[in-house]
Amino acid sequence: MREPIEVLIYPVKLAGEDWQYLLLRRASNRGGFWQGVTGAVEEGESLVEAARRELFEETRLIPSIIEGLDYSYSFSVEDEWRHHYADEVEEITEHVFVAYVNGEKEPIIDPEEHNAWRWCFYDEALELLTWPENVEALKQCHRFLSLTKRSF
């Protein structure tokens, strides 16, 4: 059984002086929507270990820095995924990360899971995202990057 804990990672790179965010589009049979990199935390794994692993598994990118934000949210377990969780699990908590990648290597995605990827400036990324929780997570990442003034 899976633990009801997941990670959402927004990979970022600098394009001039502006940040670009990597979004992946789920394959049609998985909803066909745009999102960051997501995945479940495996047994014995820390949140940051899960974030690094999921980023690599879904994009083959290795971040130079990955930062956990002080932000998470919960959502209901959908019926189609209920068999992965214990009967009493009603919600999944997703923890948000931002991961700096140098931008020289393009992502490699599994077409069974995602059918497209795109580097987007902030406003475009906001428009592509479907789920309000993903939108708020992106806003939190953008705020974090703006406030830290970190050049990575």
N, C-alpha and C positions, 0 to 999 in steps of 0.2 A: 504494500500500500504506500502511496505517496504521502508525504507530509504536505499540509496545506500552506506551504511557503514557496514563493516564487521570487524571481528577480526580473527586473526590467532594466535594460542597459541602453542608454543612448550614446553610441559612439560619436565622437566629434573630431573635427579637424579644422585647422585655420585655413581660410581662403582670403588672402589679404589680411584685413584686420577683423573680419567677421567669421563667426563660427558657422560651420555646416554640420548638420546632423544626418546620420545614416538611418534611413527608414527601409524596412523590408515589407514587401507585400506578400501576405499569406497566399498560398495556392488556393484556387477556387474551391476545392473540396474542403478547405479549412477556413472558409469565410471570405477570402479575397480582399481583406482590408489591410491598410498600411499600419505599421507599428514599429516600435524599437525592437531590440533583441530581447526575447523572453524565454524563460524556462524554469523548471522546477529545481529546487535545492535537493541534492541527493543526501542520503543518510551519511552522517559524519562530516559533512561539508560545511564550512562557514559560508556566510552570505557572499563575501568577496571571492572566495574560491569558486562558488557556483557562478558568479557573474563572469569571472575570467573564463571558466570552462564553457559556459553557454555562448559567450562572444566568439570564442574560437570554434566551437562546434558549428555554429550557424553562419559564420562569415570567414573563418580562417584568419581573422585579424588578431594580432597580439597588441594590447595597449601598452604604451609606455607608462601610463598612470591610470589607475581606476579609483574613483572616489565614490564611496557610499554617501548618499544624501541623507539628511535627517528627515526623510519623507517616505511614507509607505501608505498604502490604501488596501482596502479589502473589496472583494466582489464575490457574488454567489457562485457556487458550483453549478454549472449547467448540467442538465440531465445526461447529455452525451458523454461527459467526462466523469460522472459520478462513480463509475466502476473502478476508477483509479484511487479512490479515497475511502477511508473508513465510513461506515454508515452515519456516524454522528457529525461528520464534517459538513458544515453548511456554507462556510466561506473560506476563501483563499486570500492570504495576505501577500501582497507584492511589494518588494523593497526596491527602491530606485537608485540607479548608479549612472554616473557619467564616466566615459572611458575615452581618453585621448589616444588617437592613433595618428601616425605621422602623415597619412594621406598618400603615401607613395605606392602603396599596395591596394589594389581594389579587392572588394570582398568576393569570396567564392561561396555561392549558396547552393543548397540542396533543392533541386526543382520539385521534389516531393513535398517539401515544406513551404518553400517560398518561390514565387515565380518572377520576382523583379526586386531590384534594389535601387535606391536613389539617394544621392547626397543633396540635401536641401538646406537653404537658408531658413532661419527661424520662422518667418511668416508663411513660407510655402509648406514647411513641415506641419505647422498648426492646421493648415487647411486640409492636408491629406489625412490626418489622424481621424479615426471614427469615434473611438471611445473617449468619453469625458475624462476618465481617469488617466488615459494616456496623454491627453492634452494638458491636464494639470501637471503631470509628471514632467513633460517637456518644459512647461513654464518654470517649474522648480529647477530644472537643470540650467535653463537659460539665466535665471536669476542667480544661481550659484556661480556660473561662469562670469557673469557681469560683476557680482559683488567681490569675488575673490581677486579679480583682475590678474588672474594667474596666467602666465604665458606657457605653462607646461614645458 
